[in-house]
Amino acid sequence: MTFNKTYILSVLLLFSIGVRAQNIEDAWVYFTGKPQANIYLSNPLSMLSQRALDRRTRFQIPLDISDVPVDDSYINQIAGSQGITYMGKSKWLNAVHIQGLETDIQNLGTLLFVDHIEYANKSLNPPLRPATDFTRNITPIQNRRTTYNYGAGANQINMMHGEEMHTHNYTGQGVLLAVIDAGFIDVNTASLFQHLFLDNQVVDVYNFLDRDTNVYQYSGHGSGVLSTIAANDDGQFVGTAPDVSVALYISEDVSQEMPIEETYWAEAAERADSLGVDVINTSLGYMTFDRSEYNYTMDNLDGQTAFITRAANAAVSKGINVVVSAGNSGLRPWYKIGFPADAPGVITVGAVDDARNKAGFSSTGPTADGRIKPDVMAQGEGTTVYWNGNIQQGNGTSFSSPVMAGMVACMVQANPNKTPAEIKQLLLSISDRYNLPDTDYGYGIPDFSLINFSEIKELNTYNQVYPNPINDLLFVRSNHAENYTLYSVSGKAIMSGSVLPNQGIPVAGLATGIYFININQHIYKLIKQ
């Protein structure tokens, strides 16, 4: 019996087309608006915490429609549609992540509130449309010096003279940092993390995979990451910001590599924002997926294409310092940074060894649109981390990123009124390749001894008011009587007078909210609880 080759190829082609049509696809459905926007915007505490609102006020970032939750009626209609599985959402991008057959997903386009649909499978998308442009550019300081015996972690902080921040008492106190990762096994039991629980430094936890609060499972990757920041076992291992408060979020699914993890990340970043987080560390990156048709290309490294990159841009626009690992692809065919490391406003961190040489695995730049990446470098080869029950050495930009994120938290404590763009610029300016950056080292390794600590102290402690937030009495740090005027958030003067050292200004009668006080032409923002 003979076979016609042309016929066989035709049958195979038809069969392959049929198979493709039956594939369950991942897609994001973007909506046209948010019908309840005015209600939420007139009641900000219904969508953001007071701490988050204070950060917006401090940086003069207005609330806008991107802060409003995705409309529930839209979600319900999408979730109830034929053949559609609802997976997650992003209020910043006004989108939901779904799975379904291509034909069922296409049918959603007929809904009046659907703006457009973006498939994770790039071949199913029409020509790219312009992406939304999101890029736009605490605790009283005590007069003491903090010293640590960093133990095995000494080199990774001393390389940057990061101990200078600590000796001036900038240890991350009062700063809230979110770690978005794959899991935090042992963090709730290991001794070097116990101070986080004893001192109530773990502020929030959430597992976006399971939609519950069990984050102490799945992986020890986040535990290793967290250890470089917040470990505090004097003489054994101390991290770069041992007094920082943390939120711990799982967004990475270690069992697969799929686009839903980008959506989980966006949800985690949005939760961090609503909590009032100051810094996010993410030692995650996405380039290729379990389904090759979902893969990104290097041409997509333009800072505005990948879903997770757009979410990272949005996080920065809300006043959050986002620190991202550059990636470990330096010796692989994909040798460049991943996503969201290409986002313009994030601090992308590459890896060096203990002798300040670039680690071969550390991913490089530039971005597709020619920007310098990584931004800075920290020790990521032979880095001291907590891993599988032991303090040991680990390799990867997964660790250089949090080493730097801890230092960024210390910078935020020292400079609470600097925007993320200003913090990033200060970080670059003290780096050793600032005048000659390249696509291997970026702007180099920061030297924190170059920071003008006298200037910081003058800015942050002169006539410092405390405590903040306040309950009953507000004190002014001064050696003599000070005249003051207290204003409402609308600018109306509501109280004035003179206060003696250690006397305190009675504020128990004030309503909860934000106030400003003027002392010798210095304006301080207050939070009344």
ZAMARGU-4260 file (C-alpha; in steps of 0.2 Angstrom, whole numbers, plus 5000, padded with zeros to 4 digits):
<rodrens>
0) 5000/5000/5000 | 5007/5017/4995 | 5004/5034/5004 | 5003/5051/4997 | 5016/5062/5006
5) 5006/5078/5002 | 4991/5070/5009 | 5000/5064/5025 | 5007/5082/5028 | 4990/5090/5025
10) 4982/5078/5038 | 4996/5082/5050 | 4994/5100/5047 | 4975/5099/5050 | 4978/5089/5066
15) 4991/5101/5073 | 4979/5116/5070 | 4965/5106/5079 | 4976/5102/5093 | 4982/5121/5095
20) 4964/5126/5095 | 4960/5115/5110 | 4975/5122/5120 | 4970/5130/5136 | 4977/5148/5134
25) 4983/5161/5147 | 4977/5178/5144 | 4974/5195/5152 | 4957/5204/5150 | 4959/5223/5151
30) 4944/5233/5156 | 4938/5250/5150 | 4936/5259/5167 | 4930/5257/5185 | 4912/5262/5188
35) 4915/5263/5207 | 4930/5275/5206 | 4922/5290/5213 | 4916/5281/5229 | 4933/5274/5232
40) 4943/5290/5228 | 4931/5299/5240 | 4935/5286/5254 | 4954/5282/5252 | 4954/5272/5268
45) 4943/5259/5259 | 4957/5255/5248 | 4973/5260/5256 | 4980/5260/5274 | 4984/5276/5283
50) 5003/5272/5281 | 5000/5270/5262 | 4991/5287/5261 | 5005/5295/5271 | 5018/5289/5259
55) 5008/5296/5245 | 5006/5313/5254 | 5025/5313/5258 | 5029/5311/5240 | 5015/5322/5233
60) 5008/5307/5223 | 4989/5310/5220 | 4977/5295/5221 | 4970/5290/5204 | 4959/5277/5196
65) 4974/5265/5196 | 4972/5264/5215 | 4954/5259/5214 | 4950/5240/5215 | 4945/5230/5199
70) 4926/5231/5198 | 4918/5215/5206 | 4904/5215/5193 | 4917/5214/5179 | 4926/5200/5188
75) 4910/5190/5191 | 4904/5191/5173 | 4921/5186/5167 | 4922/5172/5179 | 4905/5166/5175
80) 4908/5165/5156 | 4908/5149/5146 | 4924/5140/5147 | 4933/5153/5157 | 4943/5150/5173
85) 4947/5166/5183 | 4965/5166/5190 | 4969/5183/5197 | 4968/5202/5195 | 4978/5218/5195
90) 4970/5235/5199 | 4985/5245/5193 | 4983/5237/5176 | 4964/5235/5177 | 4965/5218/5171
95) 4961/5200/5176 | 4971/5184/5172 | 4961/5170/5165 | 4963/5153/5157 | 4952/5145/5143
100) 4951/5140/5125 | 4955/5153/5112 | 4937/5153/5106 | 4930/5156/5123 | 4942/5169/5127
105) 4939/5178/5111 | 4920/5179/5115 | 4924/5190/5130 | 4929/5204/5118 | 4910/5206/5114
110) 4907/5212/5132 | 4905/5231/5133 | 4917/5234/5148 | 4931/5224/5140 | 4944/5235/5132
115) 4956/5222/5125 | 4963/5205/5127 | 4981/5201/5128 | 4987/5182/5126 | 5002/5176/5135
120) 5005/5166/5118 | 5012/5181/5108 | 5007/5173/5092 | 4989/5176/5096 | 4990/5194/5099
125) 4987/5208/5086 | 5000/5221/5083 | 5006/5229/5100 | 4997/5244/5106 | 5006/5257/5117
130) 5008/5252/5135 | 5001/5263/5149 | 5016/5274/5155 | 5018/5272/5174 | 5035/5279/5175
135) 5036/5294/5185 | 5049/5301/5192 | 5045/5287/5304 | 5054/5283/5318 | 5064/5296/5328
140) 5083/5295/5325 | 5091/5291/5342 | 5108/5298/5346 | 5117/5282/5347 | 5129/5271/5337
145) 5125/5253/5333 | 5138/5240/5330 | 5137/5222/5325 | 5148/5207/5324 | 5142/5202/5307
150) 5150/5185/5308 | 5150/5176/5291 | 5140/5190/5283 | 5154/5203/5286 | 5161/5203/5269
155) 5145/5207/5259 | 5141/5222/5270 | 5159/5228/5272 | 5162/5228/5254 | 5150/5242/5252
160) 5155/5250/5269 | 5137/5247/5274 | 5142/5246/5292 | 5143/5265/5291 | 5124/5266/5290
165) 5122/5255/5305 | 5135/5264/5316 | 5124/5280/5313 | 5109/5270/5318 | 5101/5267/5301
170) 5097/5249/5303 | 5080/5249/5294 | 5070/5253/5310 | 5053/5260/5305 | 5054/5255/5287
175) 5043/5242/5280 | 5050/5230/5267 | 5041/5217/5257 | 5049/5201/5250 | 5040/5193/5236
180) 5047/5176/5233 | 5044/5157/5232 | 5042/5152/5250 | 5049/5155/5267 | 5053/5138/5275
185) 5060/5139/5293 | 5058/5158/5295 | 5045/5155/5308 | 5057/5143/5318 | 5075/5147/5314
190) 5084/5156/5328 | 5091/5170/5317 | 5074/5176/5313 | 5066/5175/5330 | 5068/5193/5333
195) 5056/5197/5319 | 5042/5189/5329 | 5047/5194/5346 | 5048/5212/5341 | 5033/5211/5329
200) 5043/5215/5314 | 5033/5203/5303 | 5018/5214/5298 | 5009/5204/5285 | 5010/5187/5276
205) 5001/5180/5261 | 5002/5165/5249 | 4994/5171/5233 | 4995/5153/5226 | 4984/5145/5239
210) 4975/5161/5244 | 4980/5159/5262 | 4992/5165/5275 | 5004/5149/5275 | 5020/5156/5268
215) 5032/5145/5278 | 5031/5131/5265 | 5036/5126/5247 | 5053/5133/5246 | 5068/5140/5256
220) 5073/5152/5243 | 5063/5166/5251 | 5071/5161/5268 | 5088/5163/5260 | 5084/5180/5253
225) 5076/5186/5269 | 5091/5181/5279 | 5103/5193/5269 | 5092/5207/5274 | 5085/5203/5292
230) 5095/5190/5300 | 5101/5195/5317 | 5112/5182/5326 | 5126/5193/5332 | 5143/5185/5329
235) 5135/5172/5318 | 5126/5181/5304 | 5118/5199/5303 | 5109/5205/5288 | 5110/5222/5280
240) 5094/5229/5289 | 5091/5219/5305 | 5078/5231/5312 | 5067/5232/5296 | 5049/5227/5297
245) 5044/5214/5284 | 5029/5208/5274 | 5032/5190/5266 | 5023/5185/5250 | 5023/5170/5240
250) 5020/5173/5221 | 5032/5161/5213 | 5025/5143/5209 | 5040/5132/5211 | 5031/5118/5202
255) 5030/5127/5185 | 5035/5142/5176 | 5019/5151/5169 | 5012/5168/5166 | 5000/5167/5181
260) 5015/5170/5192 | 5017/5187/5184 | 4999/5191/5190 | 5002/5184/5207 | 5017/5196/5208
265) 5007/5211/5203 | 4994/5206/5216 | 5008/5205/5229 | 5015/5222/5225 | 4997/5229/5226
270) 4995/5222/5243 | 5012/5229/5248 | 5007/5246/5242 | 4990/5246/5251 | 5000/5241/5267
275) 5011/5256/5265 | 5027/5246/5261 | 5043/5257/5258 | 5054/5244/5249 | 5050/5228/5239
280) 5063/5215/5235 | 5060/5203/5222 | 5073/5189/5218 | 5063/5183/5203 | 5063/5185/5185
285) 5054/5178/5170 | 5060/5175/5152 | 5055/5158/5146 | 5040/5147/5151 | 5035/5129/5151
290) 5025/5133/5135 | 5038/5140/5123 | 5024/5151/5114 | 5023/5161/5130 | 5042/5165/5130
295) 5048/5183/5130 | 5061/5189/5118 | 5076/5201/5121 | 5067/5213/5110 | 5053/5214/5124
300) 5066/5221/5136 | 5060/5239/5134 | 5054/5242/5151 | 5035/5242/5146 | 5030/5226/5138
305) 5030/5212/5150 | 5015/5211/5162 | 5026/5210/5177 | 5037/5225/5171 | 5022/5236/5170
310) 5017/5231/5187 | 5034/5235/5194 | 5033/5252/5185 | 5017/5255/5194 | 5024/5251/5211
315) 5038/5263/5208 | 5025/5276/5203 | 5016/5274/5220 | 5032/5278/5229 | 5039/5261/5233
320) 5058/5257/5231 | 5058/5241/5220 | 5074/5231/5221 | 5076/5217/5208 | 5089/5203/5204
325) 5097/5205/5187 | 5096/5187/5184 | 5108/5172/5183 | 5109/5170/5164 | 5126/5178/5160
330) 5133/5161/5154 | 5117/5155/5145 | 5110/5159/5128 | 5099/5171/5136 | 5113/5181/5144
335) 5103/5197/5147 | 5093/5203/5162 | 5075/5196/5164 | 5058/5204/5168 | 5055/5215/5178
340) 5073/5219/5179 | 5071/5230/5164 | 5059/5242/5172 | 5066/5259/5171 | 5063/5264/5189
345) 5068/5249/5198 | 5085/5246/5206 | 5092/5231/5196 | 5106/5222/5205 | 5120/5211/5198
350) 5132/5200/5207 | 5150/5201/5211 | 5161/5189/5220 | 5170/5192/5237 | 5184/5201/5228
355) 5172/5213/5218 | 5174/5204/5202 | 5158/5201/5191 | 5151/5184/5194 | 5150/5175/5177
360) 5132/5170/5179 | 5126/5188/5183 | 5115/5194/5168 | 5120/5209/5158 | 5112/5223/5149
365) 5108/5234/5140 | 5089/5235/5138 | 5081/5233/5121 | 5080/5252/5121 | 5098/5255/5126
370) 5097/5259/5144 | 5111/5254/5157 | 5106/5238/5167 | 5110/5232/5179 | 5110/5248/5190
375) 5122/5242/5204 | 5131/5227/5210 | 5133/5218/5227 | 5140/5201/5233 | 5130/5187/5225
380) 5144/5174/5223 | 5149/5166/5240 | 5135/5176/5248 | 5131/5171/5266 | 5113/5165/5267
385) 5102/5154/5278 | 5098/5138/5268 | 5091/5122/5273 | 5094/5124/5291 | 5112/5131/5290
390) 5121/5147/5288 | 5131/5144/5272 | 5137/5151/5256 | 5125/5153/5241 | 5127/5160/5223
395) 5115/5170/5213 | 5108/5188/5210 | 5094/5181/5221 | 5105/5186/5235 | 5114/5201/5229
400) 5097/5209/5227 | 5092/5208/5245 | 5109/5212/5251 | 5106/5229/5242 | 5088/5230/5247
405) 5092/5230/5265 | 5104/5244/5262 | 5090/5253/5253 | 5079/5251/5268 | 5093/5259/5278
410) 5093/5274/5266 | 5075/5276/5267 | 5076/5277/5286 | 5089/5290/5284 | 5080/5299/5270
415) 5061/5297/5273 | 5057/5311/5262 | 5066/5306/5246 | 5056/5298/5232 | 5062/5282/5225
420) 5069/5291/5210 | 5080/5301/5222 | 5085/5286/5232 | 5090/5277/5217 | 5100/5293/5211
425) 5109/5294/5227 | 5113/5275/5226 | 5120/5277/5209 | 5130/5293/5214 | 5140/5284/5228
430) 5144/5269/5216 | 5162/5266/5211 | 5158/5267/5192 | 5146/5281/5192 | 5157/5291/5180
435) 5159/5276/5168 | 5145/5264/5169 | 5144/5249/5158 | 5132/5234/5154 | 5141/5222/5165
440) 5143/5232/5181 | 5131/5245/5179 | 5136/5260/5190 | 5146/5248/5201 | 5147/5244/5219
445) 5140/5258/5231 | 5151/5265/5245 | 5139/5270/5259 | 5154/5279/5268 | 5152/5293/5255
450) 5135/5298/5262 | 5135/5314/5272 | 5128/5308/5288 | 5130/5325/5296 | 5118/5332/5283
455) 5106/5318/5286 | 5106/5321/5305 | 5103/5339/5303 | 5088/5336/5291 | 5080/5322/5301
460) 5084/5327/5319 | 5083/5346/5320 | 5068/5350/5330 | 5062/5332/5327 | 5044/5329/5333
465) 5040/5313/5341 | 5032/5301/5343 | 5024/5299/5325 | 5011/5293/5324 | 5005/5302/5340
470) 4991/5298/5352 | 4990/5310/5367 | 5006/5321/5368 | 5018/5327/5354 | 5036/5331/5359
475) 5048/5343/5351 | 5067/5338/5352 | 5075/5355/5357 | 5085/5363/5371 | 5073/5378/5372
480) 5055/5384/5370 | 5049/5383/5352 | 5034/5391/5344 | 5023/5380/5334 | 5008/5381/5323
485) 4998/5365/5319 | 4989/5364/5303 | 4975/5352/5296 | 4979/5343/5280 | 4969/5356/5271
490) 4981/5369/5277 | 4969/5377/5291 | 4979/5383/5306 | 4970/5374/5321 | 4982/5376/5335
495) 4997/5387/5340 | 5008/5391/5355 | 5025/5388/5363 | 5031/5372/5370 | 5045/5369/5382
500) 5058/5355/5381 | 5050/5338/5387 | 5033/5347/5390 | 5023/5340/5376 | 5009/5347/5365
505) 4992/5340/5370 | 4984/5332/5355 | 4972/5319/5362 | 4957/5329/5356 | 4962/5329/5338
510) 4953/5318/5326 | 4962/5304/5317 | 4971/5309/5302 | 4986/5318/5294 | 4992/5335/5301
515) 5007/5347/5298 | 5017/5357/5311 | 5028/5372/5308 | 5042/5374/5319 | 5055/5388/5314
520) 5050/5386/5296 | 5053/5367/5297 | 5037/5358/5292 | 5034/5340/5298 | 5020/5329/5294
525) 5011/5320/5308 | 4999/5305/5309 | 4986/5306/5323 | 4980/5289/5328
</rodrens>
